[in-house]
């Protein structure tokens, strides 16, 4: 039996439809590239089809809730997928657009505190999401330098704090797994590169 099948393909099509008008921050890269990348990381680290489907849909409630009816994720893909997506959602679309530094830090502190209680599937999707983002940030910093931080609410200070805190919170849950190690190395490389900049 294949690791992923029709349900995964259906989720991929739906995710592409939900996010078809959305690009990544600071560029013209279609948002589906991020969702594909997170799902790939999940599968490469042994995630099940449910977890990979949740990876494809992990930002649906944050960014595209207006396109989804209540219970639609569960109806399409089951309780397990819906639970992971809910656990991985970091606020509402309105909160995502909020540019208040204080509210951003409060929301991120809440997300970090919730790491201790996330299900294993949600933890894997969350870590894969952060790894994909950290890799993208590192690459963009190498090519664009400090201009990278202008696309984020709290700039360099907030992002370096957040990713370091996430690495520490994940370590408490999973120890030094392969996925955690890759995230920790990427975040450390970004921090070292930023601190070494003139």
Phi, psi and omega in degrees: 000131181293153180295325176228147183220219187298322180299318178296316179298319178297319178295322179297316178296315182294318178299318178297322179291316181299321188255014188298335180262010187248137175246164174292154178303134171076020180191188180246028177280124180302141185298333181300335178301319178295314183295320175297318180296318180293317178297322179297317179299316178302311182294321179295338180253022171088014180292150179283173177299318178302317182291322178293322176296315178299325177298319178295330186253008192295338178256005185299316182285330178290317192251332189230031183301331181292346179261000187240132175277156181301130179080004185292322179298316178297317181296324183278320192229001174099167184298319185298316179295314181301317181300318180296316180299316179298315180297330183271351182286130184250069179094176180272169175304323179294318178294326178295327181274349182294130182256015177285125179297316182298316181289327176299311180297320179297318180294318181290322177297321177297316181297317179298316180297328182285345179304323183299338187244002182291150173292163180300320179296315179295324179297317180295315179297317180299315180294319179296320177299313181291325178294314179301314181295317181296320177298317180296317179296319180298314179297316180292326178293321179300323184268328185245353179062218188295345178298338179307317191290342181295341181274356184247146184306314186250013172061208185296310184303311183295318182291317178296319177298312186297313183292323176295319179294323178293318178302315180295319180293318177297320181301323179296331181271317192244351185068206185265065176284170180297317180295316177300317182298320179295319177296313181300317179295319181294316179295319178297320179296318178297314180299315182295321180293318180295315183290336180275348182293145180293000000 
